[in-house]
């Protein structure tokens, strides 16, 4: 059974999601042809999105490396990127159990009315496998590693239910949420930061969303043109010649234009499934709402997310150099910074200035977490027979720089079962409050 499940996961999101969405569509009552076309469109959308992210990675990666060499930076821990982190997470017997654990918990929470999220993004349970693998590497306790996966899954569903209203309001995605281990945690950091920003005189008046920028700057405020300008600056900082700088500028501009279109394609495929789910729930459970849990890739094409992310690339590299005690050289995950901040942006109402400042604060903590977890990350990679490519120390920004990694590994180290258990209790209490207590208070 596990071998079949692993084979299915290895198909990748572009094949796995269409199959899952087709099956869910049929179960939810969608016509056969419509369910098939919907799943296929989502798969094609993911391929397109991955091509654009690949373009971003292929252009930013060499530019970042050139910037490092150009300024003579020297850091001993290499950021190997999220694909390596995911491979390491699913590369152990413990990590391979994350998906069945996640599915069982999702079903149980739905049955007892403790979540509104039906998560079809089962590939991204690797984030839970990641923390479980680190705790196992730290303690050598297989059962505690499994318990960590379960506790992390509860956190993910709590965050998914919590952020859904903001996703609908800002991104315009009704009945969709993002139970994504790298993206969702930043939402809880953005909330208090936004409260602080609202109370800083002068700063609280600064408006810099894509609409106001384009209105004030005209053509130079267009998101595609902004991407070109940012690419030009990065090319200069990287020490590129004129040809290379212009090529980088056009590539970053292309990302800014193509990413939203790929997201629109994904939404085109998801809409029939979302409508079928809504109709199914209203018919079978008239008192319940249902969110479809999807990859946060749906949100990274927003102009505010992309603009802030491109600005955060050189900022993150600068932070890595000037922060005392940091050993991580950002590299593999520079192109996936949008995934780290995409759920901060709704809290900041699309304000690019707030997103960049909040993202900078987030990355300061993240680099220290990634440095702190590097020894465990490296030992987990060895246990999964991952090729270190000659590096003696590796880490990543996704998920190495996420605060959930810090609390799980930290409490697992200090308090063992009690620490992880406390996290699970807090997450479960949050789910009970959101789905049981809060609706009663509102008279629903």
TORPATI-345074 format. One record per residue (C-alpha): residue number from 1; z, y, x. Coordinates in Angstrom, 1 decimal. Layout:
<recs>
(NUM (Z Y X))
...
</recs>
This chain:
<recs>
(1 (0.0 0.0 0.0))
(2 (0.9 2.4 2.8))
(3 (-2.3 1.6 4.6))
(4 (-4.3 2.5 1.5))
(5 (-2.3 5.8 1.0))
(6 (-2.8 6.7 4.6))
(7 (-6.6 6.0 4.3))
(8 (-6.7 8.3 1.3))
(9 (-4.8 11.1 3.1))
(10 (-7.2 10.7 6.1))
(11 (-10.1 11.6 3.9))
(12 (-9.0 15.2 4.2))
(13 (-8.5 17.9 1.5))
(14 (-12.2 18.4 0.9))
(15 (-12.5 14.8 -0.4))
(16 (-9.0 14.0 -1.5))
(17 (-8.6 17.0 -3.8))
(18 (-11.8 16.5 -5.8))
(19 (-10.8 12.9 -6.5))
(20 (-7.3 13.9 -7.5))
(21 (-8.5 16.8 -9.6))
(22 (-11.1 14.6 -11.3))
(23 (-8.4 12.0 -12.2))
(24 (-6.0 14.8 -13.4))
(25 (-8.8 16.4 -15.4))
(26 (-9.5 13.1 -17.3))
(27 (-5.8 12.5 -17.9))
(28 (-5.4 16.1 -19.2))
(29 (-8.3 15.6 -21.6))
(30 (-11.1 17.4 -19.9))
(31 (-14.7 16.1 -20.6))
(32 (-15.9 13.6 -18.0))
(33 (-18.7 15.8 -16.7))
(34 (-16.6 18.9 -16.6))
(35 (-13.8 17.2 -14.7))
(36 (-16.3 15.8 -12.2))
(37 (-18.1 19.1 -11.6))
(38 (-14.7 20.9 -11.3))
(39 (-13.4 18.5 -8.7))
(40 (-16.7 18.6 -6.7))
(41 (-16.7 22.5 -6.8))
(42 (-13.2 22.6 -5.4))
(43 (-14.2 20.2 -2.6))
(44 (-17.2 22.3 -1.7))
(45 (-15.1 25.4 -1.9))
(46 (-12.6 23.9 0.6))
(47 (-15.5 23.0 2.9))
(48 (-16.7 26.6 2.8))
(49 (-13.2 27.9 3.3))
(50 (-12.7 25.7 6.3))
(51 (-16.0 26.8 7.8))
(52 (-14.9 30.5 7.5))
(53 (-11.5 29.7 8.9))
(54 (-13.3 27.8 11.7))
(55 (-15.4 30.9 12.4))
(56 (-12.2 33.0 12.5))
(57 (-10.5 30.5 14.9))
(58 (-13.6 30.1 17.1))
(59 (-13.9 33.9 17.5))
(60 (-10.2 34.8 17.7))
(61 (-9.2 31.9 19.9))
(62 (-11.4 32.8 22.9))
(63 (-10.6 36.6 22.4))
(64 (-6.9 35.9 22.4))
(65 (-7.2 33.7 25.6))
(66 (-9.2 36.5 27.2))
(67 (-6.5 39.1 26.2))
(68 (-3.9 36.8 27.8))
(69 (-5.9 36.5 31.0))
(70 (-6.9 40.2 31.0))
(71 (-3.2 41.4 30.8))
(72 (-1.9 38.6 33.1))
(73 (0.5 37.1 30.5))
(74 (2.3 33.9 31.6))
(75 (4.2 31.8 29.0))
(76 (5.0 28.1 29.4))
(77 (4.8 26.8 25.8))
(78 (1.4 26.6 24.3))
(79 (0.9 27.0 20.5))
(80 (-1.3 24.0 19.7))
(81 (-1.9 25.0 16.1))
(82 (-1.3 23.5 12.7))
(83 (-3.9 20.6 12.9))
(84 (-1.9 19.2 15.8))
(85 (1.4 19.8 14.0))
(86 (0.0 17.9 10.9))
(87 (-1.3 15.1 13.0))
(88 (2.1 14.8 14.7))
(89 (3.9 14.8 11.4))
(90 (1.8 12.1 9.8))
(91 (1.5 10.2 13.1))
(92 (4.9 8.4 12.7))
(93 (6.1 5.8 10.3))
(94 (8.7 8.3 9.0))
(95 (6.1 11.0 8.4))
(96 (3.7 8.7 6.6))
(97 (6.4 8.3 3.9))
(98 (6.4 12.0 3.0))
(99 (3.6 11.7 0.4))
(100 (5.2 8.9 -1.7))
(101 (8.5 10.7 -1.5))
(102 (7.0 13.9 -2.6))
(103 (5.1 12.3 -5.5))
(104 (8.2 10.5 -6.7))
(105 (10.3 13.7 -6.6))
(106 (7.6 15.7 -8.4))
(107 (7.4 13.1 -11.2))
(108 (11.2 12.9 -11.5))
(109 (11.5 16.7 -11.6))
(110 (8.8 17.0 -14.3))
(111 (10.4 14.3 -16.4))
(112 (13.8 16.0 -16.4))
(113 (12.3 19.4 -16.9))
(114 (13.5 20.7 -13.5))
(115 (10.1 22.0 -12.4))
(116 (7.0 23.5 -13.9))
(117 (4.8 22.5 -10.9))
(118 (2.4 19.6 -10.9))
(119 (1.5 19.5 -7.3))
(120 (-2.0 18.2 -6.5))
(121 (-1.9 19.5 -3.0))
(122 (-0.4 16.3 -1.7))
(123 (-1.9 16.7 1.8))
(124 (0.5 19.6 2.5))
(125 (3.5 17.3 2.2))
(126 (3.0 17.2 6.0))
(127 (5.2 20.3 6.2))
(128 (8.1 18.2 4.8))
(129 (7.1 15.3 7.2))
(130 (7.3 17.9 10.0))
(131 (10.9 18.8 9.5))
(132 (11.8 15.1 8.8))
(133 (10.2 14.1 12.1))
(134 (12.1 16.8 14.1))
(135 (15.4 15.8 12.6))
(136 (14.7 12.2 13.4))
(137 (13.7 13.2 17.0))
(138 (17.0 15.1 17.2))
(139 (19.4 12.5 15.8))
(140 (17.5 9.2 16.1))
(141 (18.6 8.6 12.5))
(142 (15.6 7.3 10.4))
(143 (17.4 7.6 7.1))
(144 (18.5 11.2 7.8))
(145 (14.9 12.0 8.6))
(146 (13.8 10.6 5.2))
(147 (16.6 12.6 3.5))
(148 (15.4 15.7 5.2))
(149 (11.9 15.1 3.8))
(150 (13.4 14.8 0.3))
(151 (15.5 17.9 0.7))
(152 (12.6 19.9 2.0))
(153 (10.5 18.7 -0.9))
(154 (13.1 20.1 -3.3))
(155 (13.0 23.5 -1.5))
(156 (9.2 23.5 -1.8))
(157 (9.3 23.0 -5.6))
(158 (12.0 25.6 -6.0))
(159 (9.9 28.1 -4.2))
(160 (6.8 27.1 -6.1))
(161 (8.4 27.8 -9.4))
(162 (10.0 31.0 -8.1))
(163 (6.8 32.6 -6.8))
(164 (4.4 31.6 -9.7))
(165 (4.9 34.8 -11.7))
(166 (4.1 37.0 -8.6))
(167 (1.0 34.9 -7.9))
(168 (-0.3 35.3 -11.4))
(169 (0.5 39.1 -11.4))
(170 (-1.0 40.0 -8.0))
(171 (-3.7 37.4 -7.4))
(172 (-4.6 36.9 -11.0))
(173 (-4.3 33.1 -10.8))
(174 (-2.6 32.1 -14.1))
(175 (-0.8 28.7 -14.2))
(176 (-1.3 28.2 -10.5))
(177 (1.3 28.2 -7.7))
(178 (1.5 27.4 -4.0))
(179 (4.0 24.7 -3.0))
(180 (3.0 25.3 0.6))
(181 (5.5 24.7 3.3))
(182 (4.2 27.4 5.7))
(183 (3.4 30.1 3.1))
(184 (6.1 30.0 0.4))
(185 (9.2 30.6 2.7))
(186 (8.0 34.1 3.6))
(187 (8.4 35.1 0.0))
(188 (12.2 35.0 0.3))
(189 (12.0 37.2 3.5))
(190 (9.7 39.7 1.9))
(191 (12.0 40.3 -1.1))
(192 (14.9 41.9 0.8))
(193 (12.5 43.6 3.2))
(194 (10.8 45.3 0.3))
(195 (14.1 46.4 -1.1))
(196 (14.8 48.0 2.3))
(197 (11.4 49.6 2.5))
(198 (11.8 51.1 -0.9))
(199 (14.9 53.0 0.4))
(200 (13.4 54.4 3.6))
(201 (12.5 58.1 3.0))
(202 (8.9 58.8 3.8))
(203 (8.0 55.1 4.4))
(204 (8.5 54.3 0.8))
(205 (5.8 56.8 -0.1))
(206 (3.1 55.3 2.1))
(207 (0.4 53.6 0.1))
(208 (-2.2 51.5 2.0))
(209 (-3.6 48.9 -0.3))
(210 (-7.4 48.1 0.0))
(211 (-8.2 50.3 -3.0))
(212 (-6.5 53.4 -1.8))
(213 (-7.8 53.0 1.8))
(214 (-11.4 52.7 0.6))
(215 (-10.9 55.7 -1.7))
(216 (-9.6 57.8 1.1))
(217 (-11.8 56.6 3.9))
(218 (-15.0 55.8 2.1))
(219 (-17.2 53.2 3.9))
(220 (-14.6 52.9 6.7))
(221 (-12.0 51.7 4.2))
(222 (-14.2 48.9 3.0))
(223 (-12.6 45.5 4.0))
(224 (-15.7 44.2 5.7))
(225 (-16.1 47.4 7.8))
(226 (-12.4 47.3 8.6))
(227 (-12.9 43.8 9.9))
(228 (-15.7 45.0 12.1))
(229 (-13.6 47.8 13.5))
(230 (-10.6 45.5 14.2))
(231 (-13.0 43.1 15.9))
(232 (-14.3 45.9 18.1))
(233 (-10.7 46.9 19.1))
(234 (-9.9 43.2 19.9))
(235 (-13.0 42.8 21.9))
(236 (-12.1 45.9 24.1))
(237 (-8.5 44.6 24.6))
(238 (-10.0 41.2 25.6))
(239 (-12.1 42.8 28.2))
(240 (-15.3 41.7 26.6))
(241 (-18.7 43.2 27.5))
(242 (-20.7 45.1 24.9))
(243 (-22.6 42.1 23.7))
(244 (-19.5 39.9 23.3))
(245 (-17.5 42.8 21.6))
(246 (-20.3 43.4 19.1))
(247 (-20.6 39.7 18.3))
(248 (-16.8 39.5 17.7))
(249 (-16.9 42.5 15.5))
(250 (-19.6 41.1 13.3))
(251 (-17.8 37.7 13.1))
(252 (-14.6 39.3 12.0))
(253 (-16.6 41.4 9.4))
(254 (-18.2 38.2 8.2))
(255 (-14.8 36.5 7.7))
(256 (-13.7 39.5 5.6))
(257 (-16.7 39.2 3.4))
(258 (-17.1 35.4 3.2))
(259 (-13.4 34.4 2.7))
(260 (-13.0 36.0 -0.8))
(261 (-16.3 34.4 -1.9))
(262 (-15.1 30.9 -0.9))
(263 (-11.8 31.5 -2.7))
(264 (-13.8 32.6 -5.8))
(265 (-15.7 29.3 -5.6))
(266 (-12.4 27.4 -5.4))
(267 (-11.2 29.3 -8.5))
(268 (-14.4 28.5 -10.4))
(269 (-13.7 24.8 -9.8))
(270 (-10.0 25.0 -10.7))
(271 (-10.3 27.0 -13.9))
(272 (-11.4 24.1 -16.1))
(273 (-8.5 21.9 -14.8))
(274 (-6.0 24.8 -15.3))
(275 (-7.3 25.3 -18.9))
(276 (-7.1 21.6 -19.6))
(277 (-3.5 21.4 -18.2))
(278 (-2.5 24.4 -20.3))
(279 (-4.0 22.9 -23.5))
(280 (-2.4 19.5 -22.7))
(281 (1.1 21.0 -22.2))
(282 (0.9 23.1 -25.3))
(283 (-0.1 20.0 -27.3))
(284 (2.3 17.5 -25.9))
(285 (5.2 19.8 -24.8))
(286 (4.9 23.0 -26.7))
(287 (8.1 24.4 -25.2))
(288 (7.0 23.8 -21.6))
(289 (4.7 25.7 -19.2))
(290 (2.9 23.9 -16.4))
(291 (1.7 25.3 -13.0))
(292 (-0.9 23.5 -10.9))
(293 (0.3 23.3 -7.3))
(294 (-2.5 24.2 -4.9))
(295 (-3.0 25.1 -1.3))
(296 (-2.2 28.7 -0.5))
(297 (-5.8 28.9 1.0))
(298 (-6.6 30.3 -2.5))
(299 (-4.8 33.5 -1.5))
(300 (-5.9 34.1 2.1))
(301 (-9.2 35.7 1.1))
(302 (-7.5 38.7 -0.5))
(303 (-8.6 41.9 1.5))
(304 (-4.9 43.0 1.9))
(305 (-4.0 39.6 3.4))
(306 (-6.9 39.5 5.8))
(307 (-6.6 43.1 6.9))
(308 (-2.9 42.7 7.7))
(309 (-3.5 39.3 9.4))
(310 (-6.2 40.7 11.7))
(311 (-3.9 43.5 12.7))
(312 (-1.1 41.1 13.3))
(313 (-3.1 39.0 15.9))
(314 (-2.8 41.5 18.8))
(315 (0.7 42.5 17.6))
(316 (1.8 38.8 17.7))
(317 (0.4 38.5 21.2))
(318 (2.2 41.6 22.3))
(319 (5.5 40.4 20.8))
(320 (5.1 37.1 22.7))
(321 (5.0 39.0 26.0))
(322 (7.7 41.6 25.4))
(323 (10.3 39.6 23.5))
(324 (13.0 38.4 26.0))
(325 (13.5 34.7 25.9))
(326 (10.3 33.8 24.1))
(327 (8.3 31.1 25.9))
(328 (5.5 30.5 23.3))
(329 (2.0 31.7 23.9))
(330 (0.4 32.1 20.4))
(331 (-3.1 30.5 20.5))
(332 (-4.0 27.7 18.1))
(333 (-2.4 29.3 15.0))
(334 (-3.5 32.9 15.5))
(335 (-6.3 32.3 12.9))
(336 (-3.8 30.9 10.4))
(337 (-1.5 34.0 10.4))
(338 (-2.9 34.7 6.9))
(339 (-1.1 31.5 5.6))
(340 (2.2 32.8 7.0))
(341 (2.0 36.2 5.2))
(342 (-0.1 35.6 2.1))
(343 (3.0 35.3 -0.1))
(344 (4.6 38.4 1.5))
(345 (1.7 40.5 0.3))
(346 (2.3 40.1 -3.5))
(347 (5.9 41.3 -2.9))
(348 (4.6 44.4 -1.1))
(349 (2.1 44.9 -3.9))
(350 (-0.8 44.7 -1.5))
(351 (0.5 47.5 0.7))
(352 (-1.1 46.7 4.1))
(353 (1.4 48.9 6.0))
(354 (4.4 47.1 4.5))
(355 (2.7 43.7 5.1))
(356 (2.0 44.5 8.7))
(357 (5.6 45.8 9.3))
(358 (7.1 42.9 7.3))
(359 (4.8 40.4 9.1))
(360 (5.8 41.8 12.5))
(361 (9.5 41.3 11.7))
(362 (8.8 37.8 10.4))
(363 (6.8 37.0 13.6))
(364 (9.7 38.2 15.8))
(365 (12.0 35.6 14.3))
(366 (9.2 33.1 14.2))
(367 (8.5 33.2 17.9))
(368 (12.1 32.6 18.7))
(369 (12.2 29.7 16.3))
(370 (9.0 28.2 17.8))
(371 (10.6 28.6 21.3))
(372 (13.9 27.0 20.1))
(373 (12.1 24.0 18.5))
(374 (9.6 23.4 21.3))
(375 (11.5 20.6 23.1))
(376 (11.8 18.6 19.8))
(377 (8.2 19.4 18.9))
(378 (7.1 18.1 22.3))
(379 (9.2 14.9 22.0))
(380 (7.9 14.3 18.4))
(381 (4.3 14.7 19.7))
(382 (5.0 12.0 22.4))
(383 (6.5 9.7 19.8))
(384 (3.3 10.1 17.7))
(385 (1.1 9.4 20.9))
(386 (-0.4 12.9 20.6))
(387 (-2.4 14.0 23.6))
(388 (-0.6 16.9 25.2))
(389 (-3.7 17.8 27.3))
(390 (-1.6 18.3 30.4))
(391 (0.9 20.7 28.8))
(392 (4.6 20.0 29.4))
(393 (5.8 22.0 26.4))
(394 (4.1 22.6 23.1))
(395 (4.9 24.3 19.8))
(396 (3.1 26.0 16.9))
(397 (3.5 29.0 14.6))
(398 (2.7 26.7 11.6))
(399 (5.4 25.3 11.0))
(400 (7.2 25.9 14.2))
(401 (7.8 29.6 13.4))
(402 (9.0 29.1 9.8))
(403 (12.6 29.6 8.9))
(404 (12.9 26.4 7.0))
(405 (12.3 24.5 10.3))
(406 (15.3 26.4 11.7))
(407 (17.7 25.7 8.9))
(408 (16.8 22.0 8.6))
(409 (17.0 21.3 12.3))
(410 (20.0 23.6 12.8))
(411 (22.1 22.2 10.0))
(412 (20.9 18.6 10.8))
(413 (22.1 19.1 14.3))
(414 (25.4 20.8 13.5))
(415 (26.4 19.1 10.2))
(416 (24.1 16.0 10.0))
(417 (24.1 14.6 6.5))
(418 (26.4 17.3 5.1))
(419 (24.1 20.1 6.3))
(420 (20.9 18.6 4.9))
(421 (22.8 17.7 1.7))
(422 (23.9 21.3 1.3))
(423 (20.2 22.4 1.5))
(424 (19.3 19.8 -1.2))
(425 (22.1 20.9 -3.5))
(426 (21.1 24.6 -3.2))
(427 (17.5 23.8 -3.9))
(428 (18.4 21.6 -6.9))
(429 (20.8 24.3 -8.2))
(430 (17.9 26.8 -7.9))
(431 (15.6 24.6 -9.9))
(432 (18.2 24.1 -12.6))
(433 (18.8 27.8 -12.9))
(434 (15.1 28.7 -13.1))
(435 (14.1 26.0 -15.5))
(436 (17.2 25.4 -17.6))
(437 (19.7 28.3 -17.4))
(438 (17.4 31.3 -17.1))
(439 (15.2 30.3 -20.1))
(440 (18.3 29.9 -22.3))
(441 (19.6 33.3 -21.2))
(442 (16.2 34.8 -22.2))
(443 (16.3 33.1 -25.6))
(444 (13.3 30.9 -24.8))
</recs>
